[in-house]
Amino acid sequence: MGDTGRVSTPISLGIPNVKEQPPVLAPRRPTRKIRVGNVEVGGDAPVSVQSMTTTKTHDINATLQQIAELTASGCDIVRVACPTDKDAEALPIIAKKSQIPVIADIHFQPKYVFAAIEAGCGAVRVNPGNIRKFDDKVKEIAQAASDAGVSLRIGVNAGSLDPRLLKKYGKATPEALVESAVWEASLFEEHGFHDFKISVKHNDPVVMVRAYELLSEQGDWPLHLGVTEAGPAFQGTIKSATAFGALLSKGIGDTIRVSLSAPPVEEIKVGNQILESLNLRPRKLEIVSCPSCGRAQVDVYQLADDVTAGLEGMTVPLRVAVMGCVVNGPGEAREADLGVASGNGKGQIFVKGEVIKTVPEDQIVETLIAEANRIAEEMGLESEAGGPVVSVS
């Protein structure tokens, strides 16, 4: 008998079906929706990713350059420090020229809150613990923000908690952080102002997670997640991923900032990857590579590094498998959009489940990059100068 009437079995690919929503661990916690410039936060809006510039804000050119780099890396909202009069004077230009909403970060001086609102910032972050005479300025701030259509973030930090609460609790406990946030929220709400989100940051992920859990039970405020002073890149990534994963997996969190002692662009890379891993942001390039073992017949570490570097910046939803042995290699490569199963000095190249060619080991990387760009072009995207497809918007 011939093949007439045979039903082919579809191959599971990495590219998600655009008609289906990818599974998530838990539905988002219902929160009120606010706006930070043209970005919605809370409600049914996607979880957004934020960072903060490291430049002196009054150095307008340097600040705008860093904001442009963050924007190109996928940053949704950017925060800038405003500790001096010179910084406040720079805000109107920065807010106008930035392609993403700008949040002014205000401490100690309430006058800068009003300056930021007048400058056209998308939002203002206020820290109740260290703004002098903050409570008696709430009505004025609420009125000014409401008139200008500017939202606020009530940002409570363990390192700058109100002295009254430190005395009451002895240290920055989850309960102390939440009490501070709820108190300040109530002051704004008494004046009919509701366009704010809240953060209760701590450098200990366990304390931070508990604080957000408690806060989420007390109101429908949109929540900004952050592990403050998380540390150098490796440590900070682990702490942030642990804390964010614990909360986002329960539907808690509307916007995030990964705080690293590293260039701000690295914060955006980590933040986006966390959201993509939880299916809270459409997945882009994903490298699947084996950890290597005694069965490996190629240098998997180097191969994976070279492929990752060669495809850096690619934004198509592409899963690339880089495998080093004959046990799991063919299966993993077959399940990916593009993959290689390596061994004996050569590699079998798979595209959408089918072996298309076998190449020498020293041609694996260039072959994978070429095939990745070909697939991207088939998806209607264009490659710049023959390199990976990169989003610069």
C-alpha positions in Angstrom: 0.0 0.0 0.0 1.1 3.6 -0.7 1.2 6.6 1.6 -2.2 7.8 0.5 -4.4 8.7 3.5 -1.6 8.8 6.0 -2.0 11.5 8.6 1.3 13.2 9.5 2.0 13.9 13.2 2.8 17.5 13.8 6.1 18.3 15.4 6.2 20.4 18.5 8.1 23.6 17.7 9.4 26.4 19.9 7.4 29.2 18.2 4.1 29.6 20.1 0.8 29.4 18.4 -0.3 33.0 18.2 -3.9 32.0 18.6 -3.2 30.4 21.9 -2.1 32.1 25.2 0.9 30.4 26.7 0.2 28.8 30.1 1.1 30.7 33.2 1.5 29.4 36.8 -1.3 31.6 38.2 -3.7 34.3 36.9 -2.6 37.9 37.6 -3.9 39.4 40.9 -6.6 42.0 40.1 -5.2 45.5 40.5 -6.3 48.9 39.5 -4.8 50.3 36.4 -2.7 53.4 36.2 -0.6 55.1 33.6 3.1 56.0 33.6 3.3 58.2 30.6 1.9 56.1 27.7 2.6 52.8 29.5 -0.2 51.1 31.4 0.6 49.5 34.7 -1.7 47.1 36.6 -5.0 45.6 35.6 -4.7 43.6 32.4 -1.6 45.5 31.2 1.5 43.4 30.7 4.1 43.3 33.4 6.6 46.1 32.5 10.3 46.2 33.0 12.1 49.2 34.5 15.6 50.4 35.2 17.4 53.5 36.4 20.0 55.6 34.8 23.5 55.8 36.5 24.4 59.1 34.9 24.2 62.5 36.6 20.7 63.6 35.5 21.9 67.2 34.8 24.3 65.7 32.2 21.5 65.7 29.7 23.3 64.2 26.7 24.8 61.3 28.8 21.4 60.6 30.4 19.5 60.6 27.1 22.2 58.3 25.6 21.8 55.8 28.4 18.0 56.0 28.1 18.3 55.2 24.4 20.5 52.2 25.2 17.9 51.0 27.7 15.1 51.5 25.3 16.9 49.4 22.6 17.3 46.7 25.2 13.6 46.4 25.9 13.2 48.8 28.8 9.6 50.1 29.2 10.0 52.8 31.9 13.2 54.5 33.1 13.8 56.3 36.4 16.3 59.2 36.9 17.7 60.6 40.1 16.8 64.2 41.1 18.9 65.1 44.1 19.8 68.7 43.1 18.4 71.9 41.5 20.5 71.2 38.4 18.9 67.8 38.0 15.4 69.2 38.4 16.2 71.8 35.7 17.2 69.0 33.3 13.9 67.1 33.7 11.8 68.9 31.1 14.3 68.2 28.3 14.8 64.6 29.3 11.1 63.9 29.7 10.4 65.4 26.3 13.2 63.6 24.4 13.1 60.2 26.0 11.2 57.6 23.9 10.0 55.8 27.1 8.3 57.3 30.1 10.6 58.9 32.7 10.1 58.6 36.4 11.7 61.2 38.6 13.2 59.7 41.8 12.7 62.1 44.7 14.1 62.0 48.2 14.4 64.5 51.0 13.0 67.5 49.2 9.3 67.8 48.4 10.0 70.8 46.1 11.5 68.4 43.5 8.2 66.4 43.4 6.4 69.5 42.1 9.3 70.3 39.7 9.1 66.8 38.3 5.4 67.0 37.8 5.7 70.4 36.0 8.5 69.0 33.9 6.2 66.4 32.3 7.6 63.3 33.8 5.4 60.2 33.4 5.5 59.6 37.2 7.3 60.6 40.4 8.7 58.2 43.0 8.4 59.5 46.5 10.0 57.8 49.6 7.8 58.5 52.6 10.6 57.5 55.0 13.0 60.3 54.0 11.0 63.2 52.5 10.9 65.9 55.2 7.4 67.2 56.0 6.0 64.7 53.4 2.6 64.1 55.2 1.5 67.7 55.2 2.3 68.0 51.5 0.2 65.1 50.4 -2.9 67.2 49.4 -0.8 69.6 47.3 1.1 66.7 45.6 -2.1 64.9 44.9 -3.7 68.0 43.4 -0.7 68.8 41.2 -0.3 65.2 40.0 -4.0 64.9 39.3 -4.1 68.1 37.3 -1.0 67.1 35.2 -2.1 63.5 34.7 1.0 62.2 36.5 1.1 59.0 38.5 3.2 58.4 41.6 5.0 55.5 43.2 5.1 55.2 46.9 8.5 53.6 47.3 9.1 52.1 50.8 12.7 50.8 51.3 14.1 48.9 54.2 17.1 51.2 54.3 15.1 54.4 54.6 12.1 53.3 56.7 10.3 55.9 58.8 12.1 56.1 62.2 8.7 55.8 64.0 8.2 52.4 62.4 11.8 51.3 63.1 11.2 52.1 66.7 7.9 50.2 66.8 9.1 47.0 65.1 12.8 47.1 65.9 13.9 46.6 62.3 12.5 46.6 58.8 10.2 43.7 59.0 7.6 42.8 56.4 4.9 44.2 58.7 6.8 47.5 59.1 7.3 47.9 55.4 3.6 47.2 54.7 2.4 49.5 57.5 4.4 52.4 56.1 3.1 51.8 52.5 -0.6 51.4 53.6 -0.4 54.5 55.7 0.9 56.7 53.0 -1.5 55.2 50.5 -4.4 56.1 52.8 -3.2 59.7 52.9 -3.4 60.1 49.1 -6.7 58.2 49.0 -8.2 60.5 51.5 -7.7 63.3 49.0 -9.3 61.2 46.2 -6.0 60.4 44.5 -5.6 56.8 43.4 -3.1 57.0 40.5 -0.2 55.4 42.3 1.6 52.1 42.6 3.5 50.8 45.7 6.8 49.1 46.3 8.1 47.6 49.6 11.7 46.7 48.8 14.2 44.8 51.0 17.6 43.3 50.2 16.5 39.9 51.7 14.3 38.1 49.2 12.5 36.2 51.9 11.5 39.4 53.7 10.7 41.1 50.5 8.4 38.3 49.3 6.5 38.2 52.5 6.0 42.0 52.5 4.5 41.9 49.0 2.3 39.0 50.0 1.0 40.9 52.9 0.5 44.1 50.9 -1.3 42.3 48.1 -3.9 41.2 50.7 -4.7 44.7 51.8 -5.6 46.5 48.6 -5.8 46.5 44.9 -2.9 48.8 44.3 -0.6 48.0 41.4 2.7 46.7 42.8 6.3 47.5 41.7 8.6 44.5 42.5 12.2 45.0 43.5 14.9 43.4 45.7 16.8 46.5 46.7 20.6 46.5 46.8 20.5 43.0 45.3 24.3 43.0 44.7 26.7 42.3 41.9 25.4 40.8 38.6 25.4 37.1 39.5 24.2 37.4 43.1 21.6 40.1 42.2 20.3 38.0 39.3 19.7 35.0 41.6 18.1 37.0 44.4 15.8 38.9 42.0 14.9 35.8 40.0 14.1 33.9 43.2 11.9 36.7 44.7 10.2 37.7 41.4 9.5 34.1 40.5 7.9 33.4 43.9 5.6 36.4 43.6 4.9 36.4 39.9 4.1 32.7 40.0 1.3 33.7 42.4 0.1 36.5 40.1 1.6 39.2 42.3 3.4 42.1 40.6 2.6 44.6 37.8 6.1 46.1 37.0 9.6 45.1 38.0 13.1 46.5 38.4 16.1 44.2 38.8 18.6 46.1 40.9 22.2 45.1 40.0 25.6 46.5 40.7 26.1 46.4 36.9 25.3 48.5 33.8 21.6 49.2 33.6 21.2 47.3 30.3 22.1 44.1 32.2 19.1 44.8 34.5 16.8 44.9 31.5 18.2 41.7 30.1 17.6 39.9 33.3 14.2 41.4 33.9 13.0 40.4 30.4 14.4 36.9 30.7 12.5 36.4 34.0 9.2 37.5 32.4 9.8 35.4 29.3 10.6 32.3 31.4 7.3 32.7 33.2 5.4 33.3 29.9 4.5 36.8 31.1 6.3 38.3 28.1 6.5 36.8 24.6 9.6 34.7 24.3 12.2 35.7 21.9 15.5 33.9 21.3 16.0 30.9 23.6 19.1 28.9 23.7 18.6 25.3 24.9 22.0 23.7 25.6 23.1 20.7 27.6 25.3 21.0 30.7 27.8 18.6 29.2 28.9 15.3 30.7 31.3 12.5 30.1 29.3 11.5 27.0 30.0 14.8 25.2 32.2 14.6 22.2 32.5 18.3 21.6 33.2 21.4 23.8 29.6 22.1 24.6 30.5 25.2 26.7 32.4 26.9 23.9 29.8 25.9 21.3 26.9 27.3 23.3 28.8 30.5 24.1 29.7 31.0 20.4 26.1 30.4 19.2 24.8 32.7 21.9 27.2 35.5 21.0 26.5 35.0 17.3 22.7 35.4 17.8 22.9 38.2 20.4 20.2 40.7 19.7 17.9 38.4 17.8 14.3 39.1 18.7 12.3 36.5 16.8 10.6 33.8 18.9 13.2 31.2 18.1 14.3 28.2 20.1 17.8 27.0 19.3 19.1 23.7 20.8 22.9 23.2 21.1 23.5 19.6 22.2 26.7 17.6 22.6 25.9 13.9 22.6 23.9 11.2 20.9 21.7 10.4 23.9 19.5 13.5 24.3 21.0 15.5 21.5 18.9 14.4 18.5 15.6 14.5 20.5 16.2 18.0 21.9 17.4 19.3 18.5 14.4 17.9 16.8 12.0 19.6 19.2 13.6 23.0 18.7 13.0 25.3 15.8 16.7 25.0 15.0 19.3 22.8 16.6 22.4 20.8 16.4 23.3 17.4 17.7 27.1 17.1 17.9 29.6 14.3 18.0 32.5 12.7 16.3 33.7 16.0 15.0 30.5 16.9 13.2 27.0 18.1 13.8 23.6 17.2 12.5 21.6 20.4 11.8 17.9 20.2 12.5 15.4 22.7 11.2 11.8 22.3 12.5 12.3 18.7 13.3 14.1 17.6 10.2 17.8 17.0 9.6 18.8 19.3 6.7 22.5 18.7 6.7 25.6 17.4 8.5 28.5 19.8 8.8 32.1 19.6 10.3 32.4 20.8 13.9 34.1 24.0 12.9 31.2 25.0 10.7 28.4 24.4 13.2 28.2 28.0 14.6 28.2 29.7 11.2 25.6 27.2 9.9 23.3 27.8 12.8 23.6 31.6 12.5 22.8 31.4 8.8 19.8 29.1 9.3 18.5 31.4 12.1 18.6 34.4 9.8 16.9 32.4 7.1 14.1 31.4 9.4 13.8 35.0 10.6 13.5 36.2 7.0 10.7 33.6 6.4 8.9 35.1 9.4 8.9 38.4 7.6 11.8 40.1 9.4 14.9 41.6 7.8 18.4 40.9 8.8 20.8 43.9 9.1 24.0 43.4 7.1 23.6 39.7 7.2 23.7 39.6 11.0 21.1 38.6 13.6 17.7 40.3 13.4 17.9 43.1 16.0 15.2 45.4 17.3 16.4 48.9 17.7 13.0 50.5 18.6 
